[in-house]
Amino acid sequence: PLFGLNTLGGAVSVQTKSGEHNPGGGLQVSGGSWGRWAVEGEYGGKLDNGVSYFFAGNKFEENGWRDSSPSDVLQGFGKLGWSDEKTDVDISFTGADNELTGNGYQAESLIQSLGRESIYTKPDITKNKLAFVNAKVSHWLSDELLLTTNAYYRHNRTSSYNGDLNGDWLAPGDDEGVINQGHVKQKGYGLGAQLTWVTDKNQLTGGMSADLSSINFDQTSQLFSTFDAGRGVGGTLGAESLDVSLKGRSRTWSVFATDTYNVTPKLALTASGRYNNTRINNDDLLIPVGGAGTGSL
């Protein structure tokens, strides 16, 4: 828990590539069955004025080994940096625009008649769009004191469009199929700073951080009269119903400290502590018979 929320089992520190430490470029192209192909590339370098740059991208497409199961992945990463003997500045951007198809399990009876490539229902599409900006600045105030700050902004949008069997359908009858749609919009941003004091036998780090986020979630359903020969919902279109509409916000501020003292070259003692203050507000935007619901923690 010392390293932030959701780190009870541990934390992973990821250092992304930079043009200063990973100069040059590379390109990889691959392809395979079911219309699969992918291109990955990266290039980085450093200028004489201390500015470094690094860019990487990935494009992947496939038709899928099952019917109506294509996937399309587009990811990009860019990083600009500057450094001298005492200061290191990095600003990075991560973007993604993915469309994935994840059709569910097929019934054994339909596998026997339609084949292993068949699907139970369609469509089953999930789209993700991400924009993530991160900035980090570290500066040696002296030979023993290091100040590090970090700020980020993340915006993620996820939408799903799923054709399913209507759970309330009774054969024979209408409204055999249903289209379920979900929309999620998430925003997160935060700021953190820490000061590290390093000596021959001791390292003391203390800091604080603030993290805020908001999320909106809507789910709708729309009845269809039947399925076509390809197991896709079709026929007469029913009215769209708003089933879920939620809005949530969270705010966390934290202070932390950790100290490691080297008693001997083979023995070290560490003491750490962290305090978090979190507030969560959830609003049900639907208005049921009993009135709208609001909750906070």
N, C-alpha and C positions, 0 to 999 in steps of 0.2 A: 503493500500500500504506500510505501514511502515515495515511489516514483509516479504516483498519480492514481486516478480512478481506474478500477478494473485491472489492477496489477497484483492481485493477491497471490497468484501463482508465479509471478515473475514479470520481467519487463525485457523487451528487445529494443536495443538501440540501433537504428538504421542510419548509416552514413551514405548518402547518395553520391554518385560519381560527380567529379568536377573536372573542368578543363585543365586545371593546374596539375592534378594528380593522375588524370587519365587523358593525356593528349593523343591526337590522332583519331582515326575513325574505323568503322567496320560495317559490313553489310552482310546479311544472311538471308537467303531466299530458299524456301522449301515448298514442296507440293506433294499431293498424294491422292488417294482414292476419294470418291464422293465429292469431287470438286473442291478439295481442300488446297489452299495456298496461303502462304504467309511471307511477309517481308519485314525484317527488323533491321534497324540501322542506328548508328550513333556517331557523333563527331564532336570533338572538343579541342581546346587549345588555350593558350595564354598569350596576351599581348605584352609589349614592352612596358606599358604603363601600369602593369600589375593587374589588369582586368582579365579574368578568365571566363570562358563560355563553354557550355556543354549542352548538346541537344540529342534526344533519342526519340524514336517512334516505333510503333508496331501496328501493322495492318494484317488482319487475319479474316479469312472467309472460308466457309464450307457449306455444302448442301446437306450434310448429315446422312448417316447410313439408314435412317428411318424416313418414311414419307413425311414431307412437309416439315422438315427439321433443319432449316438453315440457321447459321449464326454469322454475325458480322461484328468484328471487334476493331476499334480504332482507338489507339492510346498514344499520348505524346507527353514528353517531359523536356523542360528547358531550365537551365540554371546559369545565372550570372554571378560572378564573384569578384572580389578585390581583396588583396591582402598585402601587408608589409610585415616588418619584424614584430609588431605589437598588435596589429588589428587584422581581423578576418571578417569579411562581410559576404553573405550568401543570400540570394533571392531566387527562389525556384517556383515553377508553375507546373502543375500536373493536370492534364485534361483527358477525358475519356468520353466516347460516344459509342455505346455498345447496344446491339440488338441481338438477344439470345432467345432461342426456342428450346423449351424444355418440356416436350410432351410426356405425359405420365405413362404409367404402366398399362400394358395391353392385356385384355382378358384372354385367358388360355383358349376359350372357345373360339374367339375371333382370330387368334394366331393360327389355329388349325385351318380356318377357312380363308383368311386374308393374307397370311404369311407373316414372318417375323419382322418384316420392314413396316408393317402396318401400325397405325396409331389408334388409340381409343377415341379421342375427340380432338378437334382442332378449332381454332388456333390456340396456341399457348406461348405467347410472346412477352418477354420482359425487356424493357428499354432502360438503360442507365446513362445519365449524363452527369459528368463531374467536372468541377472547376475548383482547384485547390492551389492557394498561394501561400508560401511560407517564407519568412525572412528571419535570418539569424545574424547577430552581431556579437563578436567576442573581442575583448580588448584587455591586454595586460596592463593594469594600473601601475604595477611594479614587478620586480622579479618574483614576488611571492603572491601577488593578488591578481586573480583573473575574474573579470566581469563578463557574464554571458546573458544575452537577452534573446527572446524568441517571440515572434508574433505570427499568427496564421488566420486564414479565412477559407472556409470550405463550403461549397454549395453543391448539393447533390439532388438530382431529380430522378425518381424511379416510377415507371408506369408499367402496368401489366394488363394484358388483353387475353382472356382465357375463355375458350369455349368448353362448357362442361355439360354433363347430364343433369337435368333438373331433378334435384332430390325429392321434390314433391310430385313428380310425374307418375301417373298410374296408367299403364297400358291396358286397353287402347285409350288414347286421349290426346289432347292438344298440349302444347308447351313442353315438348320432350327435351328441348335444349335450352341452355341459358348462357349468356355472355356475362362474365364477371370481370369488372375493371377496377383497378386500384391505382391511386395516384399518391405519391409521397414526395413532399418537398422538405428538404432539410438544409438548415444553415447553422454553421458553427464557427465561432471565432474566439480567439483567446490571446493572452499575453503572459509571458513569464520572464523572470529575471533571477539570477543566482550569482553569488559571490563565493569564490573558492580561494582559500588561503593554504598555500603549500609550503611546508618546511621539510627538512631532512627526515624527520620522524613522524610528522603529523600532517593530515590533510582534513581541513574543515570546510564544509560547504553549507551555505544557507541561502534560502530564497523564498519567493512567493510567486503565485500564479493566479490567473482568473480565466475561467472558461464559461462561455455562454452559448446556448443553442436554442433553436426553435424548429418545430416539425409540424407539418400539416398532412393529414391522411384522410382520403375520401375513398369510399368503395361503393360502386353501383352494380346493379344487376338488370338484365334485360332478357325477357323470355323470347324464345324462338319456337316455331311449331314443330320442327323436325330436324333430322340430320341428312346430309346428302350422301352420295355414294362414297365420297372420300372421307367420311366421318367428320365433316365440317358442319357446324350449325347453320341452318338456313331456314327457308320458308317464310312464314308470316312473322313480321317483327312486332314485338310487344312494346309497351311503354317502359321507359327507363326509370328505375327506382333507386333513390339514394338511400343506402342501407347504413353507412357509417360515415361520420364526419367529425374528426377529432383535431384538436390543436393543442400542442404542448410546448412549454418553455422551461428551460432549466438554467440555473446560475450557480456556479461553484467558485469559491475563492479559497486559497490554500496558503499555508506557510509550512516550511519544512527545514530540517537541518540534519546533517550527518557528519560524524567525526570518526576518523580512523587514526589510531596511534600505533606505531610500530614499536612494540616493547623490545623485540629482538629482530634480527633479520628473518627469523622463521615464525614469529608470533606477532599477530596484530589484534588489537581490540577495536571494535566498532560499536558506536551507539548512534541510533537514529530515531527521529520522530517526525510526525506530520500531523497537521490539523486541517480538516476539510469542513467547510460550511456550504451546504447544498440546499437549494430550494427548487422545487418542481411544481409547476402549475399545469394542470390538464383541464381542458374545456371540451365538453360534449356539445357540438354545434347543432345537433339535431334537437328538436323540441318534441319530446314524448308527451304522453298524456299528463304525467306528473310534473312537467316543466323541465327546463334545461338543467343539466348536471355540471357541477364544477368541483374540482378537487385540488388540493395543494398539500405538499409535504415540506 
